[in-house]
Amino acid sequence: MENSVKRTTPKIIIVLTIVSLLSLIVLGFYSMYGNTFIFNRFESYIFPFLTMIHFLYLYVLWFKITEMEYPDMIMKNIEYVMYAVLLAYAYNISETFLILGSQNEFQDHVIPSSFVPMGILIISLQTLLVLLTVWSFIIRKRIVGKYDFDYLNNHIDAWE
């Protein structure tokens, strides 16, 4: 029983992460002030680019869990890049908080009624994504294994 729980929990976390990533990709094009989707802003495409790295990390993690393999140099490097992506996610949360907090500055303007609910939804999904990302690091450490640098240096070729 314990082994099945140990195997399904990481997969649930990975699926939840994928769902939240896809939702945030769509909501990244959403304009809270205008209640429309805007596709001609360059900054809207930064998040989908960062999620490609996250999807790659999730694929490698899923593969290592299902094949019961030891972590390798490629996984270590991808995880180190994920730490920087995690900082970008934290920046997105703060940016959304600033937008949500600016509602009082525009009282003379018409703000859509969906402004606060959509802001809360986006912040909730962004916070969930950060928590799931940190949890995936913990899952990697517990299930796949720690990075043993002596072992990794002796087995540099990941395709052996």
MDTraj code that builds the backbone (N, CA, C; nanometers):
import mdtraj as md
import numpy as np

residues = "MET GLU ASN SER VAL LYS ARG THR THR PRO LYS ILE ILE ILE VAL LEU THR ILE VAL SER LEU LEU SER LEU ILE VAL LEU GLY PHE TYR SER MET TYR GLY ASN THR PHE ILE PHE ASN ARG PHE GLU SER TYR ILE PHE PRO PHE LEU THR MET ILE HIS PHE LEU TYR LEU TYR VAL LEU TRP PHE LYS ILE THR GLU MET GLU TYR PRO ASP MET ILE MET LYS ASN ILE GLU TYR VAL MET TYR ALA VAL LEU LEU ALA TYR ALA TYR ASN ILE SER GLU THR PHE LEU ILE LEU GLY SER GLN ASN GLU PHE GLN ASP HIS VAL ILE PRO SER SER PHE VAL PRO MET GLY ILE LEU ILE ILE SER LEU GLN THR LEU LEU VAL LEU LEU THR VAL TRP SER PHE ILE ILE ARG LYS ARG ILE VAL GLY LYS TYR ASP PHE ASP TYR LEU ASN ASN HIS ILE ASP ALA TRP GLU".split()
xyz = np.array([
    [0.0831, -0.1196, 0.0000],
    [0.0000, 0.0000, 0.0000],
    [0.0872, 0.1256, 0.0000],
    [0.1892, 0.1245, 0.0829],
    [0.2745, 0.2425, 0.0936],
    [0.3471, 0.2696, -0.0376],
    [0.3870, 0.1632, -0.1085],
    [0.4580, 0.1792, -0.2343],
    [0.3686, 0.2420, -0.3410],
    [0.2400, 0.2035, -0.3440],
    [0.1499, 0.2614, -0.4438],
    [0.1245, 0.4088, -0.4158],
    [0.1147, 0.4460, -0.2883],
    [0.0980, 0.5870, -0.2528],
    [0.2241, 0.6639, -0.2888],
    [0.3387, 0.6011, -0.2663],
    [0.4661, 0.6660, -0.2969],
    [0.4814, 0.6897, -0.4473],
    [0.4181, 0.6049, -0.5290],
    [0.4280, 0.6200, -0.6735],
    [0.3214, 0.7130, -0.7309],
    [0.2015, 0.7161, -0.6703],
    [0.0947, 0.7977, -0.7276],
    [0.1023, 0.9438, -0.6857],
    [0.1503, 0.9721, -0.5664],
    [0.1578, 1.1110, -0.5203],
    [0.2432, 1.1974, -0.6129],
    [0.3627, 1.1552, -0.6531],
    [0.4409, 1.2390, -0.7451],
    [0.3708, 1.2589, -0.8792],
    [0.3028, 1.1565, -0.9269],
    [0.2349, 1.1692, -1.0555],
    [0.1188, 1.2675, -1.0461],
    [0.0489, 1.2680, -0.9326],
    [-0.0590, 1.3652, -0.9120],
    [-0.0011, 1.5063, -0.9088],
    [0.1114, 1.5227, -0.8400],
    [0.1765, 1.6541, -0.8329],
    [0.2183, 1.6997, -0.9725],
    [0.2717, 1.6096, -1.0521],
    [0.3148, 1.6446, -1.1874],
    [0.1950, 1.6833, -1.2739],
    [0.0861, 1.6086, -1.2643],
    [-0.0337, 1.6409, -1.3431],
    [-0.0929, 1.7749, -1.2990],
    [-0.0987, 1.7995, -1.1680],
    [-0.1481, 1.9287, -1.1188],
    [-0.0599, 2.0437, -1.1670],
    [0.0699, 2.0206, -1.1708],
    [0.1617, 2.1233, -1.2201],
    [0.1362, 2.1518, -1.3675],
    [0.1145, 2.0475, -1.4454],
    [0.0873, 2.0660, -1.5886],
    [-0.0424, 2.1434, -1.6092],
    [-0.1461, 2.1097, -1.5324],
    [-0.2743, 2.1805, -1.5443],
    [-0.2585, 2.3275, -1.5062],
    [-0.1863, 2.3544, -1.3979],
    [-0.1683, 2.4943, -1.3574],
    [-0.0807, 2.5698, -1.4574],
    [0.0199, 2.5047, -1.5140],
    [0.1025, 2.5702, -1.6161],
    [0.0200, 2.6067, -1.7394],
    [-0.0607, 2.5119, -1.7868],
    [-0.1424, 2.5391, -1.9051],
    [-0.2441, 2.6499, -1.8782],
    [-0.3034, 2.6492, -1.7597],
    [-0.3992, 2.7550, -1.7240],
    [-0.3309, 2.8907, -1.7196],
    [-0.2115, 2.8951, -1.6615],
    [-0.1406, 3.0227, -1.6513],
    [-0.0874, 3.0704, -1.7862],
    [-0.0591, 2.9785, -1.8763],
    [-0.0187, 3.0199, -2.0114],
    [-0.1342, 3.0938, -2.0784],
    [-0.2547, 3.0376, -2.0676],
    [-0.3720, 3.1033, -2.1262],
    [-0.3988, 3.2361, -2.0565],
    [-0.3943, 3.2369, -1.9230],
    [-0.4236, 3.3593, -1.8482],
    [-0.3128, 3.4636, -1.8604],
    [-0.1971, 3.4244, -1.9091],
    [-0.0889, 3.5199, -1.9307],
    [-0.1221, 3.6216, -2.0390],
    [-0.2135, 3.5867, -2.1273],
    [-0.2558, 3.6782, -2.2329],
    [-0.3778, 3.7603, -2.1919],
    [-0.4286, 3.7362, -2.0723],
    [-0.5492, 3.8045, -2.0254],
    [-0.5134, 3.9404, -1.9669],
    [-0.5882, 4.0420, -2.0047],
    [-0.5699, 4.1767, -1.9512],
    [-0.6761, 4.2006, -1.8452],
    [-0.6319, 4.2148, -1.7208],
    [-0.7277, 4.2324, -1.6115],
    [-0.8002, 4.3654, -1.6220],
    [-0.7326, 4.4696, -1.6699],
    [-0.7967, 4.6008, -1.6808],
    [-0.9017, 4.6043, -1.7919],
    [-0.8736, 4.5385, -1.9020],
    [-0.9640, 4.5449, -2.0162],
    [-1.0585, 4.4278, -2.0287],
    [-1.0373, 4.3232, -1.9482],
    [-1.1201, 4.2028, -1.9509],
    [-1.1192, 4.1396, -2.0904],
    [-1.0031, 4.1420, -2.1555],
    [-0.9869, 4.0837, -2.2884],
    [-0.8540, 4.0088, -2.2943],
    [-0.8382, 3.9315, -2.3989],
    [-0.7120, 3.8633, -2.4244],
    [-0.6339, 3.9440, -2.5273],
    [-0.5093, 3.9742, -2.4939],
    [-0.4241, 4.0541, -2.5820],
    [-0.3043, 3.9679, -2.6214],
    [-0.2866, 3.9490, -2.7531],
    [-0.1816, 3.8600, -2.8018],
    [-0.0635, 3.9339, -2.8639],
    [-0.0662, 4.0663, -2.8659],
    [0.0420, 4.1395, -2.9312],
    [0.1399, 4.2029, -2.8329],
    [0.1410, 4.1578, -2.7080],
    [0.2388, 4.2076, -2.6102],
    [0.3541, 4.1079, -2.6002],
    [0.4748, 4.1580, -2.6105],
    [0.5927, 4.0715, -2.6043],
    [0.6042, 4.0022, -2.4685],
    [0.5758, 4.0741, -2.3599],
    [0.5929, 4.0177, -2.2259],
    [0.4969, 3.9026, -2.1972],
    [0.3913, 3.8903, -2.2766],
    [0.2991, 3.7777, -2.2584],
    [0.3613, 3.6465, -2.3044],
    [0.4641, 3.6537, -2.3867],
    [0.5264, 3.5332, -2.4408],
    [0.6467, 3.4866, -2.3588],
    [0.6861, 3.5619, -2.2594],
    [0.7995, 3.5217, -2.1754],
    [0.7618, 3.4020, -2.0892],
    [0.6438, 3.4066, -2.0283],
    [0.6013, 3.2966, -1.9415],
    [0.5904, 3.1637, -2.0176],
    [0.5271, 3.1589, -2.1370],
    [0.5258, 3.0309, -2.2098],
    [0.6655, 2.9790, -2.2430],
    [0.7592, 3.0704, -2.2695],
    [0.8967, 3.0276, -2.2948],
    [0.9571, 2.9625, -2.1706],
    [0.9347, 3.0228, -2.0538],
    [0.9869, 2.9660, -1.9290],
    [0.9214, 2.8322, -1.8961],
    [0.7958, 2.8178, -1.9351],
    [0.7279, 2.6919, -1.9040],
    [0.7827, 2.5758, -1.9858],
    [0.8464, 2.6041, -2.0984],
    [0.9083, 2.4951, -2.1742],
    [1.0160, 2.4275, -2.0899],
    [1.0912, 2.5058, -2.0159],
    [1.1924, 2.4499, -1.9257],
    [1.1243, 2.3688, -1.8161],
    [1.0136, 2.4206, -1.7656],
    [0.9416, 2.3510, -1.6595],
    [0.8841, 2.2188, -1.7114],
    [0.8269, 2.2196, -1.8313],
    [0.7752, 2.0961, -1.8902],
    [0.8870, 1.9943, -1.9106],
    [1.0042, 2.0398, -1.9512],
    [1.1184, 1.9499, -1.9674],
    [1.1574, 1.8879, -1.8335],
    [1.1610, 1.9696, -1.7284],
    [1.1940, 1.9175, -1.5953],
    [1.0899, 1.8151, -1.5499],
    [0.9625, 1.8437, -1.5741],
    [0.8573, 1.7498, -1.5346],
    [0.8690, 1.6188, -1.6115],
    [0.9044, 1.6264, -1.7401],
    [0.9230, 1.5052, -1.8190],
    [1.0386, 1.4214, -1.7640],
    [1.1497, 1.4867, -1.7345],
    [1.2658, 1.4148, -1.6812],
    [1.2325, 1.3541, -1.5455],
    [1.1627, 1.4290, -1.4613],
    [1.1236, 1.3778, -1.3297],
    [1.0313, 1.2576, -1.3440],
    [0.9326, 1.2679, -1.4321],
    [0.8393, 1.1566, -1.4558],
    [0.9163, 1.0336, -1.5046],
    [1.0094, 1.0543, -1.5970],
    [1.0880, 0.9441, -1.6510],
    [1.1718, 0.8782, -1.5419],
    [1.2370, 0.9585, -1.4597],
    [1.3217, 0.9031, -1.3535],
    [1.2384, 0.8263, -1.2510],
    [1.1175, 0.8729, -1.2224],
    [1.0320, 0.8035, -1.1257],
    [0.9820, 0.6722, -1.1839],
    [0.9332, 0.6736, -1.3082],
    [0.8768, 0.5514, -1.3661],
    [0.9843, 0.4477, -1.3969],
    [1.1021, 0.4917, -1.4379],
    [1.2099, 0.3978, -1.4697],
    [1.2981, 0.3670, -1.3493],
    [1.2717, 0.4332, -1.2368],
    [1.3486, 0.4157, -1.1134],
    [1.4983, 0.4346, -1.1388],
    [1.5310, 0.5431, -1.2056],
    [1.6699, 0.5741, -1.2367],
    [1.7262, 0.6736, -1.1372],
    [1.8562, 0.6747, -1.1304],
    [1.9289, 0.7663, -1.0444],
    [1.9394, 0.9013, -1.1147],
    [1.9413, 1.0122, -1.0417],
    [1.9550, 1.1428, -1.1082],
    [2.0901, 1.1553, -1.1776],
    [2.0900, 1.2248, -1.2898],
    [2.2130, 1.2410, -1.3659],
    [2.2457, 1.3891, -1.3829],
    [2.3527, 1.4162, -1.4562],
    [2.3992, 1.5540, -1.4745],
    [2.2970, 1.6395, -1.5492],
    [2.2278, 1.5797, -1.6450],
    [2.1286, 1.6551, -1.7217],
    [2.0164, 1.7014, -1.6301],
    [1.9695, 1.6116, -1.5459],
    [1.8619, 1.6474, -1.4530],
    [1.9088, 1.7546, -1.3548],
    [2.0316, 1.7418, -1.3100],
    [2.0867, 1.8408, -1.2165],
    [2.0915, 1.9785, -1.2808],
    [2.1376, 1.9851, -1.4055],
    [2.1463, 2.1137, -1.4748],
    [2.0085, 2.1742, -1.4993],
    [1.9128, 2.0904, -1.5378],
    [1.7766, 2.1399, -1.5596],
    [1.7181, 2.1907, -1.4285],
    [1.7443, 2.1205, -1.3192],
    [1.6915, 2.1659, -1.1906],
    [1.7542, 2.2988, -1.1487],
    [1.8810, 2.3177, -1.1769],
    [1.9441, 2.4450, -1.1436],
    [1.8830, 2.5594, -1.2247],
    [1.8489, 2.5343, -1.3490],
    [1.7797, 2.6354, -1.4294],
    [1.6398, 2.6595, -1.3728],
    [1.5783, 2.5540, -1.3202],
    [1.4443, 2.5676, -1.2612],
    [1.4450, 2.6593, -1.1397],
    [1.5564, 2.6677, -1.0684],
    [1.5640, 2.7608, -0.9555],
    [1.5478, 2.9047, -1.0048],
    [1.6081, 2.9361, -1.1190],
    [1.5924, 3.0700, -1.1765],
    [1.4493, 3.0908, -1.2265],
    [1.3905, 2.9868, -1.2845],
    [1.2515, 2.9956, -1.3301],
    [1.1593, 3.0187, -1.2114],
    [1.1913, 2.9571, -1.0988],
    [1.1116, 2.9759, -0.9775],
    [1.1155, 3.1217, -0.9321],
    [1.2297, 3.1865, -0.9469],
    [1.2384, 3.3301, -0.9159],
    [1.1512, 3.4128, -1.0109],
    [1.1459, 3.3726, -1.1366],
    [1.0591, 3.4425, -1.2322],
    [0.9124, 3.4237, -1.1952],
    [0.8776, 3.3052, -1.1464],
    [0.7402, 3.2816, -1.1008],
    [0.7073, 3.3710, -0.9818],
    [0.8016, 3.3860, -0.8902],
    [0.7795, 3.4739, -0.7744],
    [0.7630, 3.6187, -0.8202],
    [0.8391, 3.6587, -0.9208],
    [0.8235, 3.7934, -0.9764],
    [0.6838, 3.8110, -1.0368],
    [0.6340, 3.7088, -1.1058],
    [0.4992, 3.7167, -1.1634],
    [0.3933, 3.7340, -1.0555],
    [0.4112, 3.6672, -0.9422],
    [0.3162, 3.6821, -0.8315],
    [0.3176, 3.8259, -0.7819],
    [0.4369, 3.8817, -0.7623],
    [0.4445, 4.0198, -0.7132],
    [0.3874, 4.1182, -0.8152],
    [0.4092, 4.0925, -0.9420],
    [0.3543, 4.1789, -1.0464],
    [0.2011, 4.1745, -1.0469],
    [0.1446, 4.0559, -1.0291],
    [-0.0013, 4.0434, -1.0244],
    [-0.0573, 4.1103, -0.8998],
    [0.0140, 4.0989, -0.7872],
    [-0.0279, 4.1697, -0.6654],
    [-0.0298, 4.3208, -0.6884],
    [0.0712, 4.3728, -0.7576],
    [0.0749, 4.5167, -0.7857],
    [-0.0421, 4.5593, -0.8741],
    [-0.0740, 4.4786, -0.9737],
    [-0.1880, 4.5105, -1.0602],
    [-0.3172, 4.5062, -0.9803],
    [-0.3313, 4.4038, -0.8976],
    [-0.4527, 4.3910, -0.8167],
    [-0.4628, 4.5037, -0.7150],
    [-0.3510, 4.5464, -0.6611],
    [-0.3504, 4.6553, -0.5637],
    [-0.3707, 4.7928, -0.6247],
    [-0.3547, 4.8032, -0.7555],
    [-0.3701, 4.9334, -0.8211],
    [-0.5153, 4.9674, -0.8512],
    [-0.6060, 4.8848, -0.8080],
    [-0.7476, 4.9085, -0.8354],
    [-0.7946, 5.0423, -0.7783],
    [-0.7451, 5.0793, -0.6616],
    [-0.7874, 5.2046, -0.5986],
    [-0.7355, 5.3280, -0.6723],
    [-0.6283, 5.3138, -0.7481],
    [-0.5731, 5.4267, -0.8219],
    [-0.6588, 5.4652, -0.9424],
    [-0.7435, 5.3741, -0.9859],
    [-0.8231, 5.3972, -1.1067],
    [-0.9725, 5.4013, -1.0759],
    [-1.0089, 5.4673, -0.9668],
    [-1.1502, 5.4737, -0.9296],
    [-1.2317, 5.5589, -1.0258],
    [-1.1681, 5.6514, -1.0959],
    [-1.2400, 5.7345, -1.1922],
    [-1.2646, 5.6616, -1.3241],
    [-1.2007, 5.5488, -1.3427],
    [-1.2140, 5.4724, -1.4667],
    [-1.3077, 5.3538, -1.4443],
    [-1.3562, 5.2994, -1.5526],
    [-1.4425, 5.1817, -1.5449],
    [-1.3533, 5.0582, -1.5392],
    [-1.3623, 4.9875, -1.4283],
    [-1.2862, 4.8642, -1.4104],
    [-1.3854, 4.7488, -1.4184],
    [-1.3544, 4.6451, -1.4952],
    [-1.4494, 4.5348, -1.5096],
    [-1.4800, 4.4682, -1.3754],
    [-1.6000, 4.4128, -1.3654],
    [-1.6394, 4.3460, -1.2412],
    [-1.5593, 4.2182, -1.2182],
    [-1.4979, 4.1672, -1.3230],
    [-1.4177, 4.0451, -1.3095],
    [-1.2742, 4.0738, -1.2662],
    [-1.2411, 4.1993, -1.2398],
    [-1.1040, 4.2382, -1.2073],
    [-1.0528, 4.1652, -1.0834],
    [-1.1247, 4.1752, -0.9725],
    [-1.0794, 4.1131, -0.8472],
    [-1.0874, 3.9604, -0.8534],
    [-1.1997, 3.9000, -0.9008],
    [-1.2023, 3.7530, -0.9063],
    [-1.0937, 3.6934, -0.9958],
    [-1.0695, 3.7558, -1.1115],
    [-0.9647, 3.7044, -1.2002],
    [-0.8269, 3.7255, -1.1392],
    [-0.8081, 3.8371, -1.0706],
    [-0.6806, 3.8606, -1.0032],
    [-0.6545, 3.7577, -0.8951],
    [-0.7577, 3.7267, -0.8177],
    [-0.7434, 3.6252, -0.7124],
    [-0.7177, 3.4883, -0.7742],
    [-0.7862, 3.4564, -0.8839],
    [-0.7640, 3.3284, -0.9516],
    [-0.6209, 3.3179, -1.0031],
    [-0.5723, 3.4234, -1.0662],
    [-0.4367, 3.4209, -1.1219],
    [-0.3328, 3.4097, -1.0107],
    [-0.3498, 3.4862, -0.9034],
    [-0.2551, 3.4783, -0.7915],
    [-0.2599, 3.3406, -0.7265],
    [-0.3788, 3.2833, -0.7148],
    [-0.3912, 3.1493, -0.6562],
    [-0.3194, 3.0459, -0.7414],
    [-0.3382, 3.0534, -0.8730],
    [-0.2704, 2.9587, -0.9618],
    [-0.1190, 2.9785, -0.9602],
    [-0.0750, 3.1033, -0.9550],
    [0.0691, 3.1296, -0.9506],
    [0.1301, 3.0788, -0.8206],
    [0.0601, 3.0989, -0.7097],
    [0.1094, 3.0495, -0.5808],
    [0.1096, 2.8974, -0.5789],
    [0.0039, 2.8375, -0.6340],
    [-0.0016, 2.6914, -0.6428],
    [0.1140, 2.6387, -0.7264],
    [0.1453, 2.7073, -0.8346],
    [0.2561, 2.6647, -0.9203],
    [0.3891, 2.6692, -0.8459],
    [0.4119, 2.7738, -0.7688],
    [0.5362, 2.7831, -0.6910],
    [0.5423, 2.6702, -0.5887],
    [0.4322, 2.6453, -0.5192],
    [0.4303, 2.5377, -0.4193],
    [0.4516, 2.4015, -0.4844],
    [0.3875, 2.3777, -0.5980],
    [0.4054, 2.2500, -0.6674],
    [0.5475, 2.2344, -0.7205],
    [0.6082, 2.3438, -0.7628],
    [0.7461, 2.3378, -0.8116],
    [0.8419, 2.3022, -0.6988],
    [0.8248, 2.3673, -0.5850],
    [0.9092, 2.3344, -0.4693],
    [0.8840, 2.1903, -0.4270],
    [0.7583, 2.1486, -0.4308],
    [0.7254, 2.0111, -0.3930],
    [0.7882, 1.9117, -0.4909],
    [0.7977, 1.9479, -0.6193],
    [0.8622, 1.8578, -0.7149],
    [1.0116, 1.8439, -0.6859],
    [1.0747, 1.9506, -0.6336],
    [1.2145, 1.9387, -0.5921],
    [1.2269, 1.8414, -0.4750],
    [1.1329, 1.8485, -0.3822],
    [1.1331, 1.7573, -0.2673],
    [1.1091, 1.6142, -0.3137],
    [1.0178, 1.5962, -0.4081],
    [0.9907, 1.4626, -0.4623],
    [1.1161, 1.4071, -0.5290],
    [1.1849, 1.4912, -0.6062],
    [1.3083, 1.4446, -0.6702],
    [1.4089, 1.3988, -0.5664],
    [1.4201, 1.4734, -0.4586],
    [1.5180, 1.4393, -0.3560],
    [1.4805, 1.3101, -0.2838],
    [1.3515, 1.2910, -0.2549],
    [1.3077, 1.1731, -0.1797],
    [1.2970, 1.0472, -0.2644],
    [1.2417, 1.0580, -0.3839],
    [1.2131, 0.9379, -0.4630],
    [1.3240, 0.9073, -0.5626],
    [1.3660, 1.0067, -0.6385],
    [1.4693, 0.9830, -0.7394],
    [1.6056, 0.9730, -0.6734],
    [1.6322, 1.0581, -0.5769],
    [1.7580, 1.0527, -0.5042],
    [1.8283, 1.1869, -0.5026],
    [1.9247, 1.1961, -0.4130],
    [2.0048, 1.3182, -0.4022],
    [2.1111, 1.3169, -0.5105],
    [2.1654, 1.4352, -0.5361],
    [2.2744, 1.4447, -0.6323],
    [2.4035, 1.4086, -0.5614],
    [2.4534, 1.2887, -0.5879],
    [2.5810, 1.2433, -0.5344],
    [2.6875, 1.2823, -0.6371],
    [2.7609, 1.3888, -0.6082],
    [2.8524, 1.4442, -0.7074],
    [2.9665, 1.3486, -0.7405],
    [3.0098, 1.2660, -0.6466],
    [3.1136, 1.1679, -0.6783],
    [3.0615, 1.0670, -0.7799],
    [2.9384, 1.0197, -0.7597],
    [2.8773, 0.9257, -0.8536],
    [2.8549, 0.9928, -0.9887],
    [2.8060, 1.1166, -0.9867],
    [2.7783, 1.1868, -1.1120],
    [2.9057, 1.2142, -1.1907],
    [3.0143, 1.2481, -1.1221],
    [3.1403, 1.2746, -1.1917],
    [3.1985, 1.1482, -1.2532],
    [3.1752, 1.0332, -1.1906],
    [3.2249, 0.9075, -1.2451],
    [3.1381, 0.8556, -1.3593],
    [3.0140, 0.9018, -1.3683],
    [2.9211, 0.8571, -1.4724],
    [2.8687, 0.9794, -1.5485],
    [2.9596, 1.0518, -1.6097],
    [2.9228, 1.1766, -1.6765],
    [2.8346, 1.1500, -1.7977],
    [2.8566, 1.0433, -1.8708],
    [2.7754, 1.0144, -1.9882],
    [2.6387, 0.9649, -1.9424],
    [2.5362, 1.0459, -1.9641],
    [2.4013, 1.0114, -1.9180],
    [2.3369, 0.9043, -2.0043],
    [2.3958, 0.8743, -2.1193],
    [2.3337, 0.7789, -2.2107],
    [2.3930, 0.6389, -2.1977],
    [2.4710, 0.6164, -2.0921],
    [2.5307, 0.4832, -2.0721],
    [2.4252, 0.3805, -2.0409],
])
top = md.Topology()
chain = top.add_chain()
for i, resn in enumerate(residues, 1):
    res = top.add_residue(resn, chain, resSeq=i)
    for name in ("N", "CA", "C"):
        top.add_atom(name, md.element.get_by_symbol(name[0]), res)
traj = md.Trajectory(xyz[None], top)
